[in-house]
Structure formats: structure tokens, C-alpha cells
Amino acid sequence: MSALKSGDEGLRRSQVKRALVASTVGTSIEWYDFFLYGTAAALVFPHLFFPGASNYAGVLASFATYAVGFAARPVGAALFGHWGDRVGRKATLISTLLVMGLASFAIGVMPTYDTIGVWAPTLLVLLRILQGIGVGGEWGGSITLSMEWGDQRRRGLIASWPQVGVPIGLLLSTGAVSLFTHLTGDGFDSWGWRIPFLLSILLVGLGLWIRLGVLDSPMFQREVENATVERQPVLEVIKRNPKEILLSAMLRMSEQMPFYIFTVFVLEYGKDELGFGKTFLTNSVAGAAALALFFVPFFGHLSDRIGRKRMYMIGAACTFAWAIPYFLLLDHGTAALVSLTIVVSLIPHNMQYGPQAALIAETFPTRLRYSGAGIGYQLASVVAGGPAPLVAAWLLHTFNSSLPIALYIMAGAVVTLIATALLPQPVPELERAPTGRFARPAEDREPIATESSSRA
């Protein structure tokens, strides 16, 4: 706390930049690991870990292990949310990075079914659970750390930068798969797939080095100084803010569900149903991720101008309208048109993902923000993100048509529109000035959430 004793605007600005970089780089690394598993689950895991199954059964089993990671994410959000609101954002985020990185490295060295039989998919599931716990605890802390350090008048833009970690991670993971598919050729399916997982340990080292240089936010420091830190933040936020938690999960249906259909299921669909090669598909998904590097912060910034809810609901409406044309273009397009369709497919998602962090996080007060935002965000993983590729594969197999998948996406968009409309607006209340070195002029401070909104 001694570092917060004298006014030093230069150091404060330095910490703002460090917090943004640390949050963005950290989430990029964690999402690289998480998406890498999804790409491998679609392209190589079925025959490596479920060799006795038919092609369809192998795909289902592989996507089922993929979904397990999503089921574990709310556990990670609750576990790390407790410590993030109790002991601080920084130390907790270092822990999430280690859990994710070590689990991903272990996947890169683990034996397959041919070596240890049924223990291979069992071990794969356990490591996937650890990945889910790690990434589940990451999001709430990253967006909280960046938003609490940044300019409160630009919450949409500031909180969107950790969200950029998603397209960066997707770009890195698909790029790594494309690169090593090219370099190892036929050997990729037997051993080349391991290299991207092994490289994650180097990324973890980079992330740790960056995060160790960041201080906890002045807002959290204020809670510590005023002795207002909750003893049981997870229990408190569930008791005080159940509506906000559930609506935060439901508003993600049209963002998260289509995302994993457009980035994971499309790899299997494009390969088995449309006959395109792995590299063609992963390069197209990488193109979609590259566009998101611009559009996620752009729509976060736009939400500061036109309103968080309005921006988010526009994105949900665009997702509803895009679902059927997306599959029509895939099913009947040329290679160039299919690639273009995949590249632009995430723009409606970006319209929601940019403002989403601030929209959810500003609903909760500082002392419950890591827990509340993280749990609400990650609950959607159980019903939206995790099952999406599995449900899409089942719908395609059952109806032999992509139309039911499009209707599935449209139903999620309807849920999102309703949930977003019902989400309570944060009532403005001037947060007490952060004490010490990082205090800012009163005119620069603006509230994040009202204490009354937490029904304390």
C-alpha cells in the first residue's frame, strides 16, 4: 500500500498501460491454449483418442471432451473470483495463467489411445477440465483489472481490450495449426499437432513476466483500506445479485453459441461435408480473427457513444439475420465465397463482444465485481458455448441439413435480445476517490456501478 502515497500522474498512466497490456496479453495466451484444443478436437483428436468409433461417433466424442472444458469454466470463475475479490486481481490472474499453461503443455506430451488405451481420453478430459478452470477464472479478473485502472468515461473501449485476447488467441492457434500442418505434412496427425501445445509454455513465461509488473487497481486498494472486502464474495454476489448473474449468462447466447459454430464446428463441417482442406479452413478462420482485432475495440468504443445495450442488441439482431445466409453461402458457394463467408462471419459477434465486458462488469460493485462478472459470463459456457459444436453436429446428422443449425442460432439471438432488455442499468453514483498516488482529478472520475444496484 506504500506505493499509493503521493500524487504521481506519470506512474498512474504507466500502470494503466501495464494493466491493459497485461490483461490483453494474458487473455490472448489463455485463449490460444483454449482454442488450440478446439481446433485439434475438430481435426485430429477423433482418430487419436477415439480410434474405435465411427467418424460421426468420433467427432461427437471429441466435441464432448471439448464441451467438458466449458462446464468447468463456472467452477473456475467461482474459485478464482473468490480469491480475486478477497486478495486481489493480480495474484489471482497469475494463478489462472499457470493453470491453463501447464494443462496445455501436458496435453502436448500425453500419450494417445494407441499407447495407453482408455486412459488416454480419460487423461484428456482431466486436462481439459483444468483448462476450463483456468480460463474460467481469467476473464473476470482481466476485464476488472483493466476497467478499474482505465478512464471510467471510456469503459466500453477500455474493457474491450482484454476481449481482443479472444481473436488474438484464435489467430495464434489457427495460425500455429496451419503453420505446423504445412511444416510437418502427413506427420501432423501423428506428432506435429503436439508442437503448438508445447509452445504454450513459452507464452506462459511471457505472460508471467508482464503480469508481475502490474499493481492491483486503486478501486480494489480502496476496498482493502476501508475494510469493505467481502469475506465470502461468491456467496454474497449470488445472494445479492442473482438476477444480474442469470441475465449476464443469458445475454451471451447469441454471442457465444454462434462463435463456436463459426470457428470450431465449421472446421469439421467444411472438411467432411464441403470437402475443403484443413489449411484452407483454418486460414479462413484466422482471417475472421484478424478482422476482430479491429472490430472488437471499435464496437466497444462505439458503445461508449451510443449506449452499451443499444450496441449489444444491434449485434444480436444482426446474428439473427445472418444465420440462414451464412449456411446458404457455405453450402452453395465457391471456394472464394466460402472463405469470405467464414472471414466475415464474426462481425455480428464482434458487435456484441466489444461492449460485453463493460456491460456485464459495470452491473456489479467493486467488491463483488470479479466474482459476479466472472460467474455470470462463464455460466453461459455450460448452455451456449460448450454444447454448440456438439449440438450442431447432432442436428446435421439427424436432419441432414444445415437449416436446423441456423434456427438454433436464431433462437439464441432471441434469448439474448430479451435478456439484454431486462438487464438493469447501472445507476450513476460517484465512486469515492482512489486514495494515494494514483488518485485522479474528480472531473475524470465516473462511477462503474451503484452500491444500491447490488441490493446491499
C-alpha positions as CSV (number, residue, x, y, z in Angstrom):
1,M,0.0,0.0,0.0
2,S,3.0,2.3,0.5
3,A,3.2,2.7,-3.3
4,L,0.0,4.7,-3.2
5,K,1.1,7.6,-1.0
6,S,2.0,10.6,-3.2
7,G,0.4,12.0,-6.3
8,D,2.3,10.7,-9.4
9,E,0.3,11.0,-12.6
10,G,3.1,9.6,-14.7
11,L,3.3,6.4,-12.7
12,R,-0.5,6.2,-12.7
13,R,-0.5,6.4,-16.5
14,S,2.2,3.8,-16.7
15,Q,0.1,1.4,-14.6
16,V,-2.9,2.0,-16.8
17,K,-0.9,0.9,-19.8
18,R,0.6,-2.0,-17.9
19,A,-2.8,-3.2,-16.8
20,L,-4.2,-3.0,-20.3
21,V,-1.2,-4.9,-21.8
22,A,-1.1,-7.5,-19.0
23,S,-4.9,-8.1,-19.4
24,T,-4.7,-8.4,-23.2
25,V,-1.6,-10.5,-23.4
26,G,-2.8,-12.8,-20.6
27,T,-6.2,-13.4,-22.1
28,S,-4.5,-13.9,-25.5
29,I,-2.3,-16.7,-24.1
30,E,-5.1,-18.4,-22.3
31,W,-7.4,-18.3,-25.3
32,Y,-4.6,-19.5,-27.5
33,D,-4.5,-22.6,-25.3
34,F,-8.3,-23.0,-25.1
35,F,-8.9,-22.6,-28.9
36,L,-5.9,-24.8,-29.8
37,Y,-7.8,-27.6,-28.1
38,G,-10.9,-26.8,-30.2
39,T,-9.0,-26.9,-33.4
40,A,-7.4,-30.2,-32.5
41,A,-10.7,-31.6,-31.4
42,A,-12.2,-30.9,-34.8
43,L,-9.2,-32.1,-36.9
44,V,-7.1,-34.7,-35.2
45,F,-8.4,-35.9,-31.8
46,P,-11.2,-38.2,-33.1
47,H,-8.8,-40.7,-34.6
48,L,-6.1,-40.3,-31.9
49,F,-8.2,-40.7,-28.8
50,F,-11.3,-42.4,-30.1
51,P,-10.0,-44.7,-32.9
52,G,-12.6,-47.5,-32.5
53,A,-15.6,-45.2,-33.1
54,S,-17.2,-44.4,-36.5
55,N,-16.4,-41.0,-38.0
56,Y,-19.6,-39.5,-36.6
57,A,-19.2,-41.0,-33.2
58,G,-15.5,-40.0,-33.0
59,V,-16.5,-36.4,-33.8
60,L,-19.2,-36.4,-31.1
61,A,-16.8,-37.9,-28.5
62,S,-14.1,-35.3,-29.4
63,F,-16.6,-32.4,-29.2
64,A,-17.9,-33.9,-25.9
65,T,-14.4,-33.6,-24.4
66,Y,-14.3,-30.1,-25.8
67,A,-17.6,-29.3,-24.0
68,V,-16.2,-30.5,-20.7
69,G,-13.9,-27.5,-20.6
70,F,-16.9,-25.2,-20.8
71,A,-18.6,-27.0,-18.0
72,A,-15.6,-26.4,-15.8
73,R,-15.5,-22.7,-16.5
74,P,-18.1,-21.6,-14.0
75,V,-16.1,-23.6,-11.4
76,G,-13.0,-21.6,-12.3
77,A,-15.0,-18.3,-12.2
78,A,-16.3,-19.1,-8.7
79,L,-12.9,-20.4,-7.4
80,F,-10.7,-17.6,-8.7
81,G,-13.5,-15.0,-8.3
82,H,-13.4,-15.6,-4.6
83,W,-9.7,-15.0,-4.3
84,G,-9.8,-12.1,-6.8
85,D,-12.2,-10.2,-4.7
86,R,-10.5,-11.3,-1.5
87,V,-6.8,-11.0,-2.1
88,G,-6.5,-9.0,-5.3
89,R,-6.8,-9.2,-9.1
90,K,-3.0,-9.5,-9.8
91,A,-2.1,-12.6,-7.8
92,T,-5.2,-14.4,-8.9
93,L,-4.6,-13.7,-12.6
94,I,-1.1,-15.1,-12.2
95,S,-2.6,-18.3,-10.9
96,T,-5.1,-18.7,-13.8
97,L,-2.3,-18.3,-16.3
98,L,-0.2,-21.0,-14.7
99,V,-3.2,-23.5,-14.5
100,M,-4.0,-23.0,-18.2
101,G,-0.4,-23.1,-19.5
102,L,0.6,-26.2,-17.6
103,A,-2.5,-28.1,-18.6
104,S,-1.9,-27.2,-22.3
105,F,1.7,-28.2,-22.1
106,A,0.7,-31.6,-20.6
107,I,-1.7,-32.2,-23.5
108,G,1.3,-31.8,-25.8
109,V,3.2,-34.6,-24.1
110,M,0.5,-37.0,-23.2
111,P,0.2,-40.4,-24.9
112,T,-2.6,-41.3,-27.2
113,Y,-5.1,-44.3,-27.3
114,D,-2.6,-46.5,-29.1
115,T,-0.2,-46.3,-26.2
116,I,-2.3,-46.4,-23.0
117,G,-5.8,-47.2,-24.3
118,V,-8.8,-45.8,-22.5
119,W,-6.6,-43.9,-20.1
120,A,-5.7,-41.5,-23.0
121,P,-9.2,-40.0,-23.4
122,T,-9.6,-40.0,-19.6
123,L,-6.5,-38.0,-19.1
124,L,-7.5,-35.7,-22.0
125,V,-10.8,-35.0,-20.2
126,L,-9.0,-34.2,-16.9
127,L,-6.6,-31.8,-18.6
128,R,-9.5,-30.2,-20.4
129,I,-11.2,-29.6,-17.1
130,L,-8.1,-27.8,-15.8
131,Q,-8.1,-25.7,-19.0
132,G,-11.7,-24.8,-18.3
133,I,-11.0,-23.9,-14.7
134,G,-8.1,-21.7,-15.8
135,V,-9.9,-19.8,-18.5
136,G,-13.0,-19.6,-16.3
137,G,-11.1,-17.6,-13.7
138,E,-9.2,-15.5,-16.2
139,W,-12.0,-13.3,-17.8
140,G,-13.5,-11.7,-14.7
141,G,-10.0,-10.7,-13.4
142,S,-8.7,-9.4,-16.8
143,I,-11.6,-7.2,-17.6
144,T,-11.9,-6.0,-14.0
145,L,-8.2,-5.1,-13.7
146,S,-8.3,-3.1,-17.0
147,M,-11.6,-1.4,-16.4
148,E,-10.8,-0.4,-12.8
149,W,-7.5,1.2,-13.9
150,G,-8.8,2.9,-17.0
151,D,-10.7,6.1,-17.8
152,Q,-14.2,5.5,-16.4
153,R,-15.8,7.6,-19.2
154,R,-14.5,5.1,-21.8
155,R,-15.4,1.8,-20.1
156,G,-16.6,0.2,-23.3
157,L,-13.3,0.7,-25.1
158,I,-11.1,0.0,-22.1
159,A,-12.8,-3.2,-21.1
160,S,-12.8,-4.4,-24.8
161,W,-9.0,-4.7,-24.9
162,P,-9.0,-8.0,-22.8
163,Q,-11.7,-9.1,-25.2
164,V,-9.2,-8.7,-28.0
165,G,-7.4,-11.5,-26.4
166,V,-10.0,-13.9,-28.0
167,P,-9.3,-13.0,-31.6
168,I,-5.6,-12.9,-30.9
169,G,-5.7,-16.3,-29.3
170,L,-7.8,-17.6,-32.1
171,L,-5.4,-16.1,-34.7
172,L,-2.4,-17.6,-32.9
173,S,-3.9,-21.1,-32.5
174,T,-5.3,-21.4,-36.0
175,G,-2.1,-19.9,-37.4
176,A,0.0,-22.4,-35.4
177,V,-2.1,-25.3,-36.7
178,S,-1.8,-24.1,-40.3
179,L,2.0,-23.5,-40.0
180,F,2.8,-26.9,-38.5
181,T,0.4,-28.7,-40.8
182,H,2.5,-27.2,-43.6
183,L,5.8,-27.9,-42.0
184,T,5.1,-31.5,-40.8
185,G,2.9,-32.6,-43.7
186,D,1.4,-36.1,-43.1
187,G,3.2,-36.2,-39.7
188,F,0.9,-33.5,-38.3
189,D,-1.8,-36.0,-37.4
190,S,0.6,-38.3,-35.6
191,W,3.1,-35.9,-33.9
192,G,3.1,-32.4,-35.5
193,W,-0.1,-31.4,-33.6
194,R,1.9,-31.6,-30.3
195,I,4.2,-28.6,-31.2
196,P,1.6,-25.8,-30.8
197,F,0.7,-27.2,-27.4
198,L,4.3,-27.4,-26.3
199,L,4.9,-23.8,-27.3
200,S,2.3,-22.6,-24.8
201,I,4.9,-22.9,-22.0
202,L,6.9,-20.1,-23.7
203,L,3.8,-17.9,-23.9
204,V,3.1,-18.5,-20.2
205,G,6.6,-17.3,-19.3
206,L,5.9,-14.1,-21.3
207,G,2.6,-13.6,-19.6
208,L,4.0,-14.0,-16.2
209,W,6.8,-11.5,-16.8
210,I,4.2,-8.9,-17.9
211,R,1.7,-9.5,-15.1
212,L,4.3,-9.4,-12.4
213,G,4.8,-5.7,-13.1
214,V,1.2,-4.7,-12.5
215,L,-0.3,-3.3,-9.3
216,D,-3.8,-4.0,-8.1
217,S,-6.3,-1.3,-9.1
218,P,-6.9,1.8,-6.9
219,M,-10.6,0.7,-6.6
220,F,-9.6,-2.6,-5.1
221,Q,-7.0,-0.9,-2.9
222,R,-9.7,1.4,-1.6
223,E,-11.8,-1.6,-0.6
224,V,-8.8,-3.0,1.3
225,E,-8.1,0.3,3.0
226,N,-11.7,0.8,4.0
227,A,-12.0,-2.8,5.3
228,T,-15.0,-3.4,2.9
229,V,-13.6,-6.5,1.3
230,E,-16.2,-9.3,1.4
231,R,-15.3,-12.4,3.4
232,Q,-17.3,-14.7,1.1
233,P,-17.7,-12.7,-2.2
234,V,-19.1,-15.6,-4.3
235,L,-21.9,-16.3,-1.7
236,E,-22.6,-12.6,-1.3
237,V,-23.0,-11.9,-5.1
238,I,-25.2,-14.9,-5.6
239,K,-27.4,-13.7,-2.7
240,R,-27.5,-10.1,-3.7
241,N,-27.3,-10.2,-7.5
242,P,-29.0,-13.4,-8.8
243,K,-30.9,-11.6,-11.5
244,E,-27.8,-9.8,-12.8
245,I,-25.9,-13.1,-12.9
246,L,-28.5,-15.0,-14.7
247,L,-29.2,-12.2,-17.2
248,S,-25.5,-11.8,-17.8
249,A,-25.4,-15.5,-18.8
250,M,-28.5,-15.4,-21.0
251,L,-27.4,-12.3,-22.9
252,R,-24.4,-14.3,-24.2
253,M,-26.5,-16.8,-26.1
254,S,-26.2,-15.0,-29.5
255,E,-22.6,-14.2,-29.0
256,Q,-21.0,-17.3,-27.6
257,M,-23.1,-20.1,-29.3
258,P,-22.5,-18.9,-32.9
259,F,-18.9,-18.1,-32.2
260,Y,-18.0,-21.8,-31.6
261,I,-20.1,-22.9,-34.5
262,F,-18.4,-20.3,-36.8
263,T,-14.8,-21.2,-35.5
264,V,-14.9,-24.8,-34.4
265,F,-17.8,-26.7,-35.9
266,V,-17.1,-25.1,-39.3
267,L,-13.7,-26.8,-39.4
268,E,-15.4,-30.3,-39.2
269,Y,-18.3,-29.2,-41.4
270,G,-16.0,-27.7,-44.1
271,K,-13.8,-30.7,-44.1
272,D,-16.3,-33.6,-44.1
273,E,-19.4,-32.0,-45.7
274,L,-17.9,-29.5,-48.1
275,G,-14.6,-31.2,-48.9
276,F,-12.2,-28.4,-48.2
277,G,-8.7,-28.9,-46.7
278,K,-7.6,-28.2,-43.2
279,T,-5.3,-25.4,-44.1
280,F,-7.9,-23.6,-46.2
281,L,-10.4,-23.7,-43.3
282,T,-8.0,-22.7,-40.6
283,N,-6.7,-19.8,-42.7
284,S,-10.2,-18.6,-43.3
285,V,-11.0,-18.7,-39.5
286,A,-7.7,-16.9,-38.9
287,G,-9.0,-14.2,-41.3
288,A,-12.1,-13.8,-39.2
289,A,-9.9,-13.5,-36.1
290,A,-7.8,-10.8,-37.8
291,L,-10.9,-8.7,-38.6
292,A,-11.9,-9.0,-35.0
293,L,-8.7,-7.3,-33.8
294,F,-10.1,-4.1,-35.2
295,F,-13.9,-4.6,-34.8
296,V,-13.9,-5.7,-31.1
297,P,-12.4,-2.4,-29.7
298,F,-14.2,-0.4,-32.4
299,F,-17.6,-1.6,-31.2
300,G,-16.5,-1.3,-27.6
301,H,-15.7,2.4,-28.4
302,L,-19.0,2.8,-30.2
303,S,-20.9,1.6,-27.2
304,D,-19.4,4.5,-25.2
305,R,-21.1,6.8,-27.7
306,I,-24.5,5.2,-28.4
307,G,-25.0,3.1,-25.3
308,R,-24.0,-0.4,-24.2
309,K,-27.4,-2.0,-24.5
310,R,-28.2,-0.5,-27.9
311,M,-24.9,-1.6,-29.4
312,Y,-25.3,-5.1,-28.0
313,M,-28.9,-5.6,-29.2
314,I,-27.9,-4.4,-32.7
315,G,-25.3,-7.2,-32.7
316,A,-27.8,-9.8,-31.6
317,A,-30.3,-8.7,-34.3
318,C,-27.5,-9.0,-36.9
319,T,-26.7,-12.5,-35.6
320,F,-30.4,-13.5,-36.1
321,A,-30.4,-12.1,-39.6
322,W,-27.1,-13.7,-40.6
323,A,-27.7,-17.3,-39.5
324,I,-29.5,-18.6,-42.6
325,P,-27.5,-16.7,-45.2
326,Y,-24.3,-18.0,-43.6
327,F,-25.1,-21.6,-44.2
328,L,-26.6,-20.9,-47.7
329,L,-23.3,-19.3,-48.7
330,L,-21.3,-22.2,-47.2
331,D,-23.4,-24.9,-48.9
332,H,-23.7,-23.3,-52.3
333,G,-20.6,-21.1,-52.6
334,T,-17.4,-21.4,-54.5
335,A,-14.1,-21.7,-52.5
336,A,-13.6,-18.0,-52.6
337,L,-17.1,-17.3,-51.4
338,V,-16.9,-19.9,-48.7
339,S,-13.6,-18.4,-47.4
340,L,-15.2,-14.8,-47.5
341,T,-18.2,-16.1,-45.6
342,I,-16.1,-17.5,-42.8
343,V,-13.9,-14.4,-42.7
344,V,-16.9,-12.0,-42.2
345,S,-18.9,-14.4,-40.0
346,L,-17.7,-13.0,-36.7
347,I,-18.6,-9.4,-37.3
348,P,-22.1,-9.7,-35.6
349,H,-20.3,-11.5,-32.8
350,N,-17.8,-8.6,-32.5
351,M,-20.7,-6.1,-32.3
352,Q,-21.6,-7.9,-29.0
353,Y,-18.2,-8.9,-27.7
354,G,-16.8,-5.4,-27.8
355,P,-19.2,-3.8,-25.4
356,Q,-19.9,-7.0,-23.5
357,A,-17.2,-6.8,-20.8
358,A,-18.3,-3.4,-19.7
359,L,-22.0,-4.2,-20.0
360,I,-21.6,-7.2,-17.6
361,A,-18.9,-5.8,-15.2
362,E,-20.5,-2.4,-14.6
363,T,-23.6,-4.2,-13.3
364,F,-21.6,-5.3,-10.1
365,P,-20.0,-3.2,-7.4
366,T,-16.2,-3.2,-7.0
367,R,-16.1,-5.6,-4.0
368,L,-18.1,-8.2,-5.9
369,R,-17.1,-7.5,-9.5
370,Y,-14.5,-10.2,-10.1
371,S,-16.9,-12.9,-8.8
372,G,-20.2,-11.6,-10.2
373,A,-19.0,-10.7,-13.6
374,G,-17.0,-13.9,-13.9
375,I,-19.7,-16.3,-12.8
376,G,-22.4,-14.6,-15.0
377,Y,-20.1,-14.7,-18.0
378,Q,-19.0,-18.3,-17.5
379,L,-22.4,-19.7,-16.8
380,A,-23.2,-19.2,-20.4
381,S,-20.4,-21.7,-21.3
382,V,-22.5,-24.5,-19.9
383,V,-25.5,-23.9,-22.1
384,A,-24.2,-21.9,-25.0
385,G,-20.5,-22.3,-25.9
386,G,-19.6,-25.8,-24.8
387,P,-22.6,-27.7,-26.3
388,A,-22.7,-25.6,-29.6
389,P,-20.4,-27.7,-31.8
390,L,-21.9,-30.9,-30.3
391,V,-25.5,-29.8,-30.9
392,A,-24.6,-28.6,-34.4
393,A,-23.0,-32.0,-35.2
394,W,-26.1,-33.8,-33.9
395,L,-28.5,-31.6,-35.8
396,L,-26.7,-32.0,-39.0
397,H,-26.5,-35.8,-38.6
398,T,-30.2,-36.1,-37.6
399,F,-31.8,-33.8,-40.2
400,N,-29.1,-33.9,-42.9
401,S,-29.5,-30.2,-43.3
402,S,-27.8,-27.1,-42.1
403,L,-31.1,-25.2,-41.6
404,P,-31.8,-26.6,-38.1
405,I,-28.3,-25.2,-37.1
406,A,-29.3,-21.8,-38.4
407,L,-32.6,-21.9,-36.5
408,Y,-30.6,-22.9,-33.4
409,I,-28.5,-19.8,-33.7
410,M,-31.6,-17.6,-34.3
411,A,-33.3,-19.0,-31.1
412,G,-30.2,-18.0,-29.2
413,A,-30.4,-14.4,-30.6
414,V,-34.0,-14.1,-29.4
415,V,-32.9,-15.1,-25.9
416,T,-30.2,-12.5,-26.0
417,L,-32.5,-9.7,-27.0
418,I,-34.9,-10.4,-24.2
419,A,-32.1,-10.8,-21.6
420,T,-30.3,-7.6,-22.6
421,A,-33.5,-5.7,-22.5
422,L,-34.2,-6.9,-18.9
423,L,-30.6,-6.3,-17.6
424,P,-30.8,-3.5,-15.0
425,Q,-29.0,-0.3,-16.0
426,P,-26.2,0.8,-13.5
427,V,-27.5,3.8,-11.5
428,P,-24.8,6.5,-11.5
429,E,-23.1,7.0,-8.2
430,L,-19.8,8.8,-7.8
431,E,-17.2,6.3,-6.5
432,R,-15.1,7.7,-3.7
433,A,-11.7,8.9,-5.0
434,P,-9.0,6.3,-5.0
435,T,-6.5,7.2,-2.4
436,G,-2.8,8.0,-2.8
437,R,-0.5,8.1,-5.7
438,F,-3.0,7.0,-8.4
439,A,-5.8,9.3,-7.4
440,R,-7.3,11.2,-10.3
441,P,-9.0,14.6,-10.6
442,A,-12.6,14.5,-9.6
443,E,-13.8,15.5,-13.1
444,D,-12.0,12.4,-14.6
445,R,-13.8,10.0,-12.3
446,E,-17.1,8.4,-13.1
447,P,-18.9,5.6,-11.4
448,I,-18.8,2.0,-12.5
449,A,-21.8,0.7,-10.6
450,T,-24.0,1.8,-7.8
451,E,-23.9,0.1,-4.5
452,S,-27.7,0.2,-4.5
453,S,-27.6,-1.9,-7.7
454,S,-26.2,-4.7,-5.7
455,R,-29.1,-4.6,-3.2
456,A,-26.6,-4.5,-0.4
